[in-house]
Structures are given as structure tokens and as C-alpha cells.
Amino acid sequence: MTSRVSTSRVFERDTPLFRESVSGRLDKFPRNAWARWGLRLLIAAFYAAVAVWFHVATAGDWQGTANAALAERVGRLLSGADGSDGVAVIGALYPPLTSLIAMLVPGGPLGLAIAGSLAAGLMLQLVVQSMRRRQFPVFVRLVFILTLGATPVFAYIATTNFEAIVGLMFFGLGMIDLVRFVTWANTQAGFRAGILFACAAFSDSTVTFSALVAAVAGTLIIQSRPGARFANAYVVAFPTITLFVSLALLGIAFGAGPLAMMRGDLSWSPDRFEAMLAFFATPAGVVYFAPVLLLVVTSFALRFPGTALIAVLLTASTLLAFILGLTPPGTAGINYTLMLLLAIAIVPTLTTLAHTLLTSAVSVVLWVIGWLTTLQWATLADWVRALGGLS
């Protein structure tokens, strides 16, 4: 007995439920290219000024920051002082994207801070553009962008951790494109999201696993083509998985093992695990979990339980990166920023006053959590004191 596949049913299955734009094109913001780059540079100038201020206030002492560690590592590689060769050089470069860029950036940690400020300016402009495309009210856009960019947490990351700000930029833009792909059936955005997540994984070792969590996220958010749920996840995860498999095969080919291309011990550390548990028992640990708990509660309130699982998995991914020794020294605020980027990317178009007020209120609470994080986390508090000349 032969089965017949109805052509109309095939088209019905593949017809998207939602479309982002009839023409397939969306306006950029600002529309003028000069204005866009002017906005990006204006935002970047603020963070660059903070970096210069810190440099002057500390007499050029960047010790203990991720930028100092990155500048020292690439400096040793360029000079050959560490004696690495072959596979060891590739492993020392991990994450390779930001390490290779750092080799081209002059000025040591300060130069990396200014480069990170440029990445921050680009990211914030594109985030504003995304919210405008989804027709968020001006007030909501302002609240969200101030929550993301106007806390010491974001300024600290932008000016002291080049790897993190570049990784977060790629991750945040990848999440925005993931929603355009899965929810609004923009195929081009899907391929772009996969590349962006791969760039995130190869820019910051802390978000290595977060890039793979994004593939899971693609199965949990609103689907324009429900039948393509797992195919979408494959498209998003493919570039990241392919790159990691390539590195593993290269390490095996050179007889150094599949993990030789990744810097860090990549082994479960009981000491780091115990340190993490001790941290959770402190006020700073409570504040660390506050953003994810807020997103979980809000997700259920808005009837999007899948978002709650994404938030939990993202938090777990950053903790796993710490336990496995992938987190650079001086890293702080990554999970908080990931939660913000997740909220901005996934929050649906605001259709009712109640939805608008709830979304804005959540953003304000996240802003308060950002300041509490600064006060409770010793690394951030020391940085703020250094800016004030108190250290």
C-alpha cells in the first residue's frame, strides 16, 4: 500500500506562522550609516574614558584583570618567551579569535580596554536597533538599554575583559538573530546566528558552553515552523560543534589528545567546586542567582516557561566553565549580563499595557541587581574604589 504525500500539506507544514517583514528587509537604526557609526563611537567614547580614568587612577596597574592576563599571554607568544611551539601555541591562543585580535592591538591592557569599548558601543547600538524593529515603546527601550549599559558591571567587563565583552557581543547578537530565525522565519538570520554563536565560543572561554545552550534555546522559544524545531537547533549549533570537532581532530592528529587545543585543565576541580559552594553561601552568591531567579519567575508569569529553562542552563554553563578552569582571572558579571541579553532578545513584542509595565519593572529590578552585584562582589567593588582613587 503506497502512501501519498499531499503537496498542499507540505506547503502548509513549511509555511511560517509569523513573518518579520513582508519585504524581508527591516530598517536600520539610525537609518543613516554615518549616524549609526557616530552613535557607536559616542557610546564607545564613554567606556574608553572610563578605561583611561582607571589607567590614570591606578598609575597603569592593571594587575588582576583579564586584560592584563591576555596582554601578558599574547606578549609571551609573540616574543617566544614561553617556549611554546606547534600544538602548544594553538592551545595557548585559546580562545583564538580574541587572542589573535589582541596580538594586533597596541597599548597592552589599556589598548585592549579601548578595543573592548568599541565592541561595547557596537553591541549597544545593535541592541537598540533590535528593540526598535520590534516596535518597543521608547520608554521601554530606554529602560532596557540603561539596565544593560549603565551599571558598573557592564563598564567593568567592557574595560577590563576584552575576551568577555567580545564574546558577550557575539552571544547577544546571536540571540537576537536566533529569535528572528526561529520565531520570525528569517532563514538568513539563522545561519548568521550559528556563526555568531561560534564566534562567541571562540572569543571567550567562559561562554564556550553558553553557545551550545543557545541551540537548546532554539527549541524552546516561540516557533514559526513548529515542525522544524530540531532542524533549527542543528543549524544554530553546527558551526560551533564543527569548529570544536576540528580542533579535537587536529590535536589527535598531532598526538597531543583531543583537548590539547583548549587552554585550561578541562578537568573537574574539587577545590574550585568547593570554592563555588562557599561563594553561594555569601551575600554575593545570593545576588549572583538573583537575575536567573527573576527571569524564571517572570517567564512563568508571562507563560513562557521555556525561557526559564534557558536561563537556568545559561547559568549552569558559566558555572561549569569556572569549575573546569576556563574562566580567566578577574572575571565578574558575566552571568548577570547573559541574563540581560537573554531577556532583551527573547521578550516578545509588547501588546498590552500590563505586559509593558511588567517588562519594564523586571528591567528596573535587574538594574538594581546590577548595582547590588557591584557592592557585593569584591572584584567589582575594588574596581569602583580604584576609579575613585581609594585603593
N, C-alpha and C positions, 0 to 999 in steps of 0.2 A: 504494500500500500504506500503510495507516494504522498508526501506532504507538500502542500502548496504554500508558498510564501506570498502573501498579498503585498503588491507594490505599495499600495496605499498605507498599509500598516508599517512598512519600513519607513516611509516618509513621516508618518505620524510619530514613530518612535524617535526619529532623529530631529524632528522639528523642535527647536528650543522653546521652552515655556516663557522665557523672558529675553528681551533684547535690550542691549545697552543703548543702541542708536540705530535708527532706520538707515542712515547713510553709512554706518560703520566707522564714522570719524567723530571725535569729540574735540571741542575747543580746548586749547591750551590756556593756561593762566599764568601770568598775563599773556594776552594774545601776541603782543609784540616781542620778538626774540630779545631785543636789547633790554626791554623792561624785565623779562624773565631773568636774564643774567644779572641785571642790576639788582634785582631782589635777592638773588642767591648770594651775590658778593656783599650786599649790605648785611645780610644775616651772618655770613662768614666773618665779616669785619668785626662784629661784636665778639664772637668767640675767639678770634685772633687777638683782639685787645685783651681779653681775659688771660690768654696764654702769655702774652708779653708782660702783663701785670704780674702774673705768677713768677715768671722768669726773673723779673727785677726784684720782686719781694723776697725771693729765696736766693738771690745772688747767683742765679743759674744752677741751683741744686735741684735736679730732677730725680734724685735718688729715690728708689722705691716705687717709681711709676712704671707703667707698662711701656711707655715710650722710651724711657731710659734703657730698659732691658732690650727692647727691639733695636735701638740705635747701637748698643754695645754688641749685640749678636751679629748684626749685618756688618758692623765695622770690623769685627774679627774675621768674618768670612771674606771680606774684601781684601784684608791685609794678609790673610792666610795664617793668622796668629794661632788659630785653634787647631791647625794641622789636619783639618778635615779634607777628605777627597772622595770622589766617586759618590756612592750611595749616601755616605755620611753628610755630604754637602747638601744633597736634596732633603735629607731629614732635618738638617739644621735650618733649612729655609722654611720649613712648615710653620705656619700656613704660607704657601708660596706667593700668593697674589700680593698681599701687603708687604711681605719681606722683599720682593723684587721691586716694588714701588719705593720702599724705604731706602733701597740702595741708590735710588736716583734723587732722593730728597736731601738737599744740603741743610746744614744747621743743626744736626743732631736732634735731641728731643724737642727743642723749640721748633725746628723746621717741621717735624712730624706733627706737632700741635697745630701749626698753621695749616698744614695739609689736611688734618682732621677737621679743622674749622670749615674748610672748603667743602668737604664731604657733608658736614652738618648743614651748611647752607643749601646745598643741592637737595638733600633729603627733605628738609622742612618745606622748601618751595614745592616739591613734588607732592608732598602730603597735603598741603593746602589745595593744590590743583585737583587732587583726587576728591577731596571733600566738596569742592565747588562743582565738580562734574556730577556728583550725586545729589546736588541741589540742597546741601545742608544750609540752614539759615546762617547769616553772617555771624550772629552771636555764638552759635554752636561751633562754627569754625574757629572763632577767636578763642573760645574756652579750650578746645582741644589742642590748638597749637601752642597756647600758653602753658597748658599742662605738660606738653611734651618738651618744649624748648625753654621754658622759664623756670626751671628748677636747677639747683646746684648739681643734681645728679647728671643731667644731660650735659651741662657745661664741663663737668669733671671728665666725663667719658670723651667728649669732643676734643678736649685739650690735653689729656694725659694718656689716652689709649687709642692710638691710630688704628690698630687692628680691630678693636671693638666698634668704633664709630663707622668704619667702612663695612664691617660685617653686618651691623645693625641697619645701615643704609640699604644694603642689598636685600636683607631679610624683609624690611618694612616695605620696600617697593615690590618685592616678590609676593608678599601677602596681598597687596593691592591688586596686582595682576592676577593672582590666583582667584580672587573673588570675581574679577572681570571674566576670567576663563570659565569658572565653574557655574557661577550664578547668572552671568550675562552672556554666556556662549560666545565669548571673544576668543577664537582659536589662536590668533596671533599672540594674545596676552598669555595664553597657556604655555606656549613654547618659551616666551620671554621669562615667565615666572620660573620655569625649570632652570634656565641659565642663571637667573638672579640668585636662586637658592644655592646653586653650585658655587657661584662666586662668594656667597656668604660663608659657606663651609670652608672655602679655601682662602678666606680673608681673616677669620677669627676662629681659633680652635675652640673657644667657649661655645660658639653656636654651631659647631660641627653637627651635633645630633639634632639641633633645632631645625636645620634644613630638611632633615628626613621627617620630622614631626609635621612639617608643612604638607607633605604628601598625604599624611593621615587626615590633616585638616581638610584637604580637598574632598574627602568622602563624607565629611560631617556637616559642611555648611550647605546653604540652600542650593539645590541643583536645578539648573535649567534643562539638563538632559539626564534625568534620574537613571536611565539605563546605561549611561556611560560613566558611572561613579568611579569604578575601579580603573577604567581606562584613563580617566583624568589623572588619577593618582600616579599611574605609571608614567604618564607624560611629564609630570612635575618632578618625580623622583629620578627619572632616567639619567639626566646629566650628572647629578651628584653621585649616584651609585656607580656610573661608568667611570668617573674620574678616580674614585676610591679603589675600584677594582683594578684599574690601570696601574695605580701606584703599588698596589699589592703584588700584581704580577711582575712589575719591574723589580721590586725588592726580591721576589723569589728568583727571578732570572739572574740576579747578581749574587744569589746565595746568601742574602742578608736577612731573609724572612719577610713575611707579608706586611709587617708593621714597621719595617725599618725606615720607611719614607715619612713617618709621622713623628714629630718631636714630642717628647713626653714618655713616661714609662708605660702608659697604657695598661696598667695593672691595678687591681683593686688594692687600695691602701687602707688598712685598718686605722692607721693614725689619722689620715685625712677624714675618714668616716667618723671617728670619734670626735675630731675637732668640729666637724659639721654638726653633730648631735649636740655638742656643748654650746655651739653658737645658737642653735634653735632655742635653747633654754634662756637666752638673754633677751632683753627688750629689742635689740636689733634683729634678732631672729624672728620675733613676733611681727615686727614691721616688714621683714622680708616676705612673709607669707600673706601680708595684708592685701596686696594687689590681686593675687590669684584668688583669694577668698572672695574679694569684692566682685571679681569677674564671674566667679561661679554663681554667686547669689543673683547677680544681675542677669546672667544667661537664663536661669530658670524663671526669673521674673518676667523676662521678655519672651519666654517659651522657645529659647534656642539652646537646649541642653548640650548640643554638640560643641558649642563654643566653650562650655565649662570643661569638657574633656580635653580640648585643645590647650587651654590654659594650664591644666594640671600636667599634661605631657611636656609642655614647654618648660615648666619649672623643673620637672624631673630631669629633663635633658641638660639643663645648666648645672644641676647638682651632680649628675653623672660625670660631666666634663671636669668638674672640680675634683671628684674622687679619683678619677683616672689620671690626674696630673696634667690636664690640658689647659688649665686656666693660668694665664700669665700673672706675674706679681703685680700688685697694685690694682687689680680688677675689682670694680664695685659698681653696683647699679644696673647690671646687665639684665637681670630678670625683670626688674621694675620697668625698664624701657621696652623689653619684649612684650610685656603685658599691655603697655600703652599702644604700641604698634599693632598688636593683635586687635585691640578694641577699635582703633581708628579704621583698620582695614575691613573688619567684619561687620561693624554696626550697620544695619540696613538703613535705607532711605527713611528719613523721619516723616511719618504720615499723620501723626496725631500730636496734639499739644502735650498729652500725658507722656508719650514716647519721647518727645523733645526735652521735656523737663527732667525725666528720669535719666536720659543720656547725659544731659548737661550736669546734673547733680553727681553722677558717677565720675565724670571727668574732674569736677571740682574736688571730690574726695580723693581721687588719685593724685591730684596736685598737692593736697595736704599730706598724703602719704609720702610723696617725694621729699617734702621738707623734713618730715619726721625721719625718713631714711638718712638724710644728711646729718641730722642731730644725733642719731643713734649709732651710725656706722663710723667706727673710729677712722677709717681711711678717708672718708669724705669729710668728717669733721676736722681732721688735721689739715686737709687741703684748704678748707674755708679759712681756718686760722692762719695758714700760710699766706693766703691772699690779703688778710688783714694785717700781716706783719707781726702776728702773735706767736709764731713758732720759732 
